[in-house]
């Protein structure tokens, strides 16, 4: 990675408590300096998945087979100091909306912005620009992003292997790859009619030590419809979590499933109000609370779950390397983010960063360099330009 000079910025300039940091005295080094945005580069990209990751073809088309072809934007913000910040948006955004946010930021001083509540004209592109701004601020003051989010809770973040809806034969190959990669577990997808229990049995046949999370994306409508599947998964003996088995609004149904099943239940919720309702209803014991609208909101959601004694993991939309790095920092700053998070850019044919996120024995290692600790591979961005 190219080293950025930060000798002129040893401390955060007066920013009214930006990212939770106090303003520094007027005489402090860097007080009079600025970090003005002079330009924003946008790379609209489509990066394919590696083979045999998404759903088995005979199970039918779904969003899991379509998402690799939906474009997203890689963002690079330039400043008058020579420092830059990189970000990554979610998929399927309107081009004009992304460009409005880029135009809005040009000429702004980053230290005048409230990173926990950015006022952008295009909310859909919020995360991509927020990440780039955190990256630039971290580089300017010499701090990794996790310090801007409250400090390091763990040096490495647990991650699992991942696949879509699979038949048992295909799932066997997936499990063999997970074992070869020294992963502790696998997250898989399921829908009504899929051979989910048989697929989980195929994982157990490869390695009983592989712990399985099955995400049903709330496709089952009732407790009665799902209960035989849940009991079948219980019987296999290798389950870690069942996620969103029935419609999320049926909180009494979740409470009944908790009563009848051994496997812990998780709800995928990003709205803190919905999380509070689920906690009060005793609907689950675990939250998947990502991707959140922002890095700061993920950390605050973790505090909320932690107050109820509940662990979490960071979900994702199966991202590329920059957004994965941002999620890694927010997971590392959250003490109760102890379940396997969806850091999955290693499953793309290219993650669009110069050095990939290091994953060692099922743990993603948190970068310790200023900012995100990753560098955008602009040549690869041009190669995969939509």
Secondary structure by P-SEA (a helix, b strand, c coil): cbbbbcccccccccccccccccccccccccccccccccbbbbbbcccccccccccccccccccccccccbbbbbbbbbccccbbbbbcccccccaaaaaaaaaaacccccccccccccccccccaaaaaaaaaaaaaaaaaccccccccccccccbbbbbbbcccccaaaaaaaaaaaaaacccccccccccccaaaaaaaaaaaacccbbbbbbcccccccccccaaaaaaaaaacccccccccccccaaaaaaaaaacccbbbbbbcccaaaaaaaaaacccccccccccccaaaaaaaaaaaaaacbbbbbbccccccaaaaaaaaaaaacccccccccccccccccccccccccccccbbbbbcccccccccaaaaaaaacc
